[in-house]
């Protein structure tokens, strides 16, 4: 047994090295990671300053664009409304189109039975002091809906899909604006 013990101790030290080596490498890599909130203020890190609560959304002209604007204002300011003295102004250009997604043949006629709303928003973030655009981009959302045979039910389904698309688009814009603000150079 005495000849076996030195082999066992050598094997255990090799196993320890095989286990501890990757563990130490993982700890070194993990120490380089940082965690901070995307939407919140983390020790003043909001790019050039202000944060999401310092954005005022300019008025829009269509019903569905107003839906996007309302959801966006609520999301940017936590339900507090527009800021009194905004650091940034947001111009929105929202378009919405309806498409037939599927059709079935009923009495020798193709009758659409499903549709989709495609909502696209182009945005431009403007510095309120200088009037210069500091960020811009576009986002799009699809919302599907069923088209029943009743005409009013189809109109209501389209409107509901449009409202869903507006909510989703506002959330996507909020994330895009948070990223844009974070990437602005510090003054």
C-alpha positions in Angstrom: 0.0 0.0 0.0 2.9 2.3 0.6 3.7 2.2 -3.1 0.2 3.2 -4.0 0.0 6.3 -1.8 2.5 8.4 -3.6 0.7 7.8 -6.9 -2.7 8.7 -5.3 -1.3 12.0 -4.0 0.2 12.8 -7.4 -3.1 12.1 -9.1 -5.0 14.2 -6.6 -2.7 17.2 -7.1 -3.1 16.9 -10.9 -6.9 16.7 -10.5 -6.8 19.8 -8.2 -4.8 21.7 -10.9 -7.2 20.6 -13.6 -10.1 21.9 -11.5 -8.6 25.1 -10.1 -7.0 26.2 -13.4 -10.2 26.8 -15.3 -11.9 28.1 -12.2 -9.3 30.8 -11.8 -9.5 31.6 -15.5 -13.3 32.0 -15.2 -12.9 34.3 -12.2 -10.5 36.5 -14.1 -12.8 36.8 -17.1 -15.8 37.4 -14.9 -14.1 40.2 -13.0 -14.0 42.2 -16.2 -17.8 42.2 -16.5 -19.8 45.1 -15.2 -23.5 45.2 -14.4 -25.5 48.4 -14.5 -29.2 49.2 -15.2 -30.2 50.0 -18.7 -33.0 52.4 -17.9 -31.9 53.8 -14.6 -29.4 56.3 -13.4 -26.3 54.4 -12.4 -23.8 56.8 -10.8 -24.4 59.4 -13.5 -23.8 57.2 -16.5 -26.4 58.4 -19.0 -24.1 59.4 -21.8 -24.3 63.2 -22.3 -26.7 63.6 -19.4 -30.3 63.7 -18.7 -31.6 60.1 -19.1 -34.9 58.9 -20.4 -36.9 61.3 -18.2 -35.4 64.3 -20.0 -36.9 63.5 -23.4 -40.1 65.3 -24.5 -42.0 63.8 -27.4 -43.2 66.2 -30.0 -46.9 66.1 -31.1 -48.0 63.7 -33.9 -50.9 63.8 -36.4 -52.5 60.3 -36.7 -54.4 58.2 -34.2 -52.0 55.3 -34.2 -49.0 57.7 -33.9 -50.7 59.3 -30.9 -51.0 55.8 -29.4 -47.3 55.3 -29.8 -46.6 58.7 -28.4 -48.8 58.2 -25.3 -47.2 54.8 -24.5 -43.8 56.2 -25.1 -44.3 59.3 -22.8 -45.6 56.9 -20.1 -42.6 54.6 -20.5 -40.0 57.3 -20.6 -41.2 59.2 -17.5 -42.9 56.5 -15.4 -46.4 58.0 -15.9 -45.3 61.5 -14.8 -46.0 63.1 -18.2 -43.6 65.3 -20.2 -40.7 67.0 -18.5 -41.1 70.7 -17.8 -37.6 71.6 -19.2 -36.6 68.7 -21.6 -32.9 68.2 -22.5 -34.0 66.4 -25.7 -36.9 66.5 -28.1 -38.1 63.5 -30.0 -39.6 63.7 -33.5 -41.6 60.7 -34.5 -42.8 59.7 -37.9 -45.1 56.7 -37.6 -46.8 54.8 -40.5 -49.2 51.9 -40.4 -50.3 49.5 -43.1 -52.7 46.6 -43.2 -51.9 43.4 -45.1 -53.8 40.2 -45.7 -51.9 37.4 -44.3 -54.0 34.4 -45.5 -57.0 33.7 -47.6 -59.3 30.7 -48.1 -61.6 30.0 -51.0 -65.3 30.4 -50.0 -67.9 30.0 -52.7 -65.4 30.4 -55.5 -64.1 33.6 -54.0 -60.8 34.2 -52.1 -61.8 35.7 -48.8 -59.1 37.0 -46.5 -59.3 35.4 -43.1 -56.2 36.8 -41.4 -54.4 40.1 -41.5 -51.4 41.9 -40.2 -50.6 45.4 -39.2 -47.2 46.6 -40.0 -46.2 49.7 -38.0 -43.0 51.6 -38.8 -41.5 54.5 -36.8 -38.6 56.7 -37.8 -37.3 58.8 -35.0 -34.9 61.7 -34.5 -33.6 62.7 -31.1 -32.8 66.5 -31.0 -30.7 68.4 -28.4 -33.1 71.1 -27.1 -30.3 73.6 -26.6 -28.6 73.4 -30.0 -31.4 72.1 -32.2 -29.0 69.5 -33.7 -30.0 65.8 -34.1 -27.9 63.6 -31.8 -29.5 60.3 -32.7 -31.9 58.8 -35.2 -33.2 55.4 -36.2 -36.2 53.3 -37.2 -38.1 50.4 -35.7 -40.9 48.3 -37.0 -43.5 45.9 -35.5 -46.0 43.4 -37.0 -49.2 42.5 -35.2 -51.4 39.7 -36.6 -55.2 39.5 -36.3 -58.1 37.3 -37.5 -60.7 38.7 -39.9 -64.1 37.3 -39.1 -67.1 37.6 -41.5 -68.7 40.5 -39.8 -67.6 43.9 -41.1 -67.6 45.7 -37.7 -65.7 42.8 -36.1 -63.0 43.2 -38.8 -62.7 46.9 -38.1 -62.4 46.2 -34.3 -59.8 43.5 -34.9 -57.7 45.9 -37.1 -57.9 48.6 -34.4 -56.9 46.2 -31.6 -54.0 44.9 -33.7 -53.0 48.5 -34.3 -53.1 49.3 -30.6 -51.0 46.2 -29.8 -48.5 47.3 -32.4 -48.3 50.8 -31.0 -47.6 49.4 -27.5 -44.8 47.2 -28.7 -43.4 49.9 -30.9 -43.3 52.3 -28.0 -41.4 49.8 -25.9 -38.9 49.2 -28.7 -38.4 52.9 -29.1 -37.8 53.3 -25.4 -35.0 50.7 -25.5 -33.5 52.3 -28.6 -33.5 55.7 -26.9 -31.9 54.3 -23.8 -29.1 52.8 -26.0 -28.8 56.1 -28.0 -28.4 58.1 -24.8 -25.9 55.7 -23.4 -23.8 56.1 -26.5 -23.8 59.9 -26.6 -20.4 61.4 -25.9 -20.0 63.1 -22.5 -19.7 66.8 -22.6 
